[in-house]
């Protein structure tokens, strides 16, 4: 496991950052800046808190007049862009768009310009969201404009910043309820030459699918066949619906929900200790008289702390089976605890699904 991102804010980072700021900010108080960052609270701060601390320390070193200050921030961003490949890691520079969010909410046009520049350096997907919430029509109009920008990072921001369910991002309930302002942006980006932009479009579409499967399906039907890269977008953008066994989406992607398949000899560990792995195996057979594509998933019904069930679906394979063909699958699923999943003792269940149809299930105990 790699070192947590919060440790990237270290003395070496600031040794390389401060000279850049000094080139832009007259009378920059480097000592004051560093001491404001590394105060007595620093060791207990997590990543977002550390980012905000750096933001505030920078704010104390810049003019109180926002138009003057934001011009300096933009110039810092440009200077760092011109020096890409230096020893500065990129992610910790997220404090620069965070500065715009923290100090620029009452200066829409200046802040939009600053976000456009800063996202070329480090993604401003979190910083843009408070502006979408405060100025929804104006910001979404700007993002539609950005979707045609010559810089791939700006185009990516136009999609990533307005994702209805952006992980770790500020919620945007109105876009969850009605994603129609997002759709023209995705339309502009569906054949984008940048892989990172196309991936963002797919993730945005998948977010929409969780609340509005009919909209995601309609878009997928309209886009299908546009090109191999756009077909990848809709396949990745429909991944949640495929996992859920949505019959129309399965059919769109070449899987027959009515195809007959069989699970034979499903075996699992009857008991698994927390920290170890669940072992399971089974044979899958195509019972159709013709060559048939199957998407095979396995489902684990996890027991939660409250005694409820949390269901997680995992893709096993997508494969074309010839008539009567069968394959043996052997897998392991870790039950080690991580920050994103804690396991609890008790009865769990493994289920196997093919083309959205559950074909077999067995219970097991975690202890």
N, C-alpha and C positions, 0 to 999 in steps of 0.2 A: 504494500500500500504506500502511495506517495505521500510526501510531507503535506500537511494541510496548507491551503492557500494563504491562510492568515500569516504564516511565517515568511511569506515573500516580502512583507513589510519589515525589512531588516535594515541594519546599518549600511550594508552595501547598496541597497536600493536607494537610500537617501543620499549616499555619497555621490551617486551618479545623477540623481534627480535635481539636487539643489543647484548645481552650476547652471543647469538649463533654466531654472526659474530665475536665477540671478541675471541671466542675459536679457530677460524680458521685464522683470520687476525692478524699478529703481529703488535703491536702498533696501533690498530684500534682507530681512533679518534671519539669516540661516540658523543661527544659534537659537533664537526665539522660536522659530518654526519647529526645529527638531525637539526642543524641550516641551513644546505644546503637544507634540505627538506622543513622545515617550514619557508621559506623566505617570503618577503612581497607579492609575487605573489600568494602564496598558496591558499588563500581564493577564488580566482577567477578561479582556475583551475578545469577542469572536470576530469573524471576518467582516461582517457588515458593520459592526460597531467600530472596528479599526478603520475601515474605509471612511466612515463618517467623521472619525476623529481627525484623520488626515485632511478631510475636506474643511473642517472647522479651523484647523491650524493654518491652512492656506488662506481661508477667509480673513483671519486676523492679520495676515501679512499684505493683503490687497486693499486698494482704496475702498472706502465705504460707498462710494458712488458706483452703482452697478454697471452702467455703461462703460466707465473706464476700466473697472475690474474685469468685466467679461471680455473686453478686447485683449487684455493681457492673457487671460485663460486661453482664448483662441490662438494667440501667438505661441503660447507654450505648446499647445497641441500641434501646431504646424511645425514648430522646431523639432519636436519629438518624432513627427512623421518623417521629416527629412533625415533623421538619424536612426532610422530603423536598422536593426542589426547590431545596435550597441548593447551594452551589458544590462540594460533595463528590461526586466520582464514586462509583458504587455498587461496582463490582467490587473495588477495593482493600480494601474493608471486609471481605473474606473472611478477614482475619486474626482477626476476632471469633469465628466458628465454629471457626477453627483453634486459638484459645486453648482452647476446650472440648476439642478432640481432644488437645491437647498436655498439658493439666493435669488433665483431668477423667475419665480412664479408670476410676478407682476409685470414682467417685461417680455411679452410673448414673442415679438419679432426678433429681438436680440437673442433670446434664448433658443429659438428655433435655429438661427444661424450658428450658434455655438454648439448645439447638439449635432447639427449636420457636420461640423468640422471635427468634433471630438469622436464621433462614431467611426470616423476613418482610422482612428488610432486604437480605440477600444470600444466595444459595443455599448451603445447608450439605450439599450432596450428597457432598462429599469427606470432611467431618468425621464424618458419620454412619457411614461404612463400617468404621472400626476397632471401633466399638461393635457393629455387626452381626457382625463376626468374633469378638469376645470374648464377647458376650451374644446369640447368634443368636436364640433363641426369644423372649427378652424384648424385643429391639429390633424384631424383625419384628412382634410383637404391638403394640408402640407405633406402628409404621408403619401397621399395619392401622387402628388408631384414628385416626391422622392422616389417613387417606384419606377420613374423613368430617368433617374439620375445616372450619370456616366460612371460613378464610383460604385462598385459592387457592395461595399459595406453600407453605403447609404440606402441602396435598394433593399438590402437584407433588413435594415432597421425598419423600413416601411411595412414589412410583413411581421417581423419578430416582435416589434414593439406593440403591436395591436392584437397579439394572440389572446383570445378570450381566457385561456387558462395557462398563461405563462408561468412555469414553475418559479417559485420564490419571488414572483413579481406582484406588484400591487393589483388588487382585483379591479376588474372593469365590468360590473354587473350589466350595464346597458348593452355591451357587446355580446355577453353571454345570452342575453334575452333576444337581441336582434343583431345578428352579424352582418346585415346587409351593407353597412359602410365599409366592411373589409373586402367584400367580393370584387369590386373594381381593381383593388390593389393586387389581389391574387391573380386576376385575369391578366394584368400587365406583366406579371412575373412568371407565368406558367411555362414559358419557353426561355427563361433567363439562362445566359451562358455560364453563370457561376453556380457551382455545386452547392456552396453554402447558402445561396439565395433559394435555390430549388428545395433544399432540405428545410429551410424555414417555411416555405409555402406549404410543404407537406405537413409539417408540424402544426401550422395554423389550421389547415383543413381538418386534421385529426382532432384538434380542439373543438372546432365547429361541430364535427360529427358526434361528439359526446352529448351535445345538447340538441342538435338539429340534424339527425341522421338523414332526413329527407333532402336537406340542402346539400350536404356532402355527396349524396348519391346523385342528385341532379347535376352538380358540377362535374362529378366523375364521368357521368354519361356524356356530357357535352365535350369534355376534354379528351376522352379516350380515343386513341388513334392519331392524336396530334403529332406524336413523335415518341421515340423510346424514352426520352428523358421525362416528358410529361406523363407518360404511362407510369413511370417509376413514382412520380409525385402522387398520382391518385392511388396507387397501390399502397404506398407508405402512409398516405393521408387517410386511407380507409382501414388502417391496421386494427384500430379498436373495434370497428364494425365487423371486420373479419373474425376477430377473436370472439366477438359476441355471437357469431353465427348468423349474422343478418343475411337472409336468403337472397335478397336482391343484389347485395354487394358481392356475395359469393358467386352468384351467377354472372355478374358483370366481369369478374376476374377469372372466369373459366372453371368454376367449381360447381358441380351439380349437387344441390342440397338433398336431392332425392336419390342420389347414388347409393347403392347398397354395398356396405363394407362390413367386415366382421373383425372383432377383436378375439383373439384366442390366447389362452394360457397367460392371463395377466397375473403377475406375481410381484409382490412388494415385501419390503421388510415390515413385519408386523409391529415392531417397535423401533424407534429411533431416538437416540439421545440428543438433547440440545448440544450443538457444537459438532455433531457428526452429520452424515448424509443419508438420505432416504434412497435406497436402491430399488429400482423397479424395472420390469421388462414385460414385453408382450409381443405377440405376432399380429400383424394387420394383413388382411386378405381382401383383395378386390373381388366381390361376388358378381360384378357386372360381366356381361358377355362381350364387352368392348373395352378398349383402352380408356382409362378414366383418370382424371386428375383429382387428387385428394390433398386437402390441407388437414394435417393431423396436429392437434393441440392436446396438451395435458393441463388439467385444472387441479389446483390444490385449494381445498377449503381449510383455511387456517383458523384455529381457535384464537380469539382475541382475549385481552385481559378481562373484558367485561363478560366473557362467556358467549359472545356473538360469533358469527362466522365472517371472515374476510376472504373473498374469493379472488384468486389470481390465476390468470390464464397465460400459459407459456407455449409458444410455437415450437413444434417438434420438426416438422418438415412439410414441404410442398413437393409432391412427386407424382409422376404419371405411372400408374400401375397397369400392366397388361392383364387380360382376363385370367382370373384365377391366381394371379401372382401374389405372393405373400412375402413380407419382410419382417425380420426380427429387430426389435428396438430394445436397447439397453441404455438406461440413463441413471444419473445420480442427481439428487437435488439437495444442496447444502441446507442444513438447519443451524448453521452458525449465526450468532447474533451480530447484527450490524446496526449502525445508526439509523438506517432506513427501514429495518425490520427487526423486531424483537419477537422471539418465539415463546410460546407458553405451553405448559404441559397439559395433556389431555387428548381427546379423540379428534383426529383430523381425517380428511378423506382425499383420495386421489381419484380423478375421473379422466377418462379418455374420450376425446371428441374428434370426429372426422366430418368435414364439410358441414360443421355447425350442428351435428347430431351426436348426442352423448351415446356411447356404445358400451361402456363398461365403467365400473366403479368399485373401489375397495377401501375400507377404512383401515387406519393404522393409529398407533398411539405414540405420542411424543412424551418422553419422560426425562 
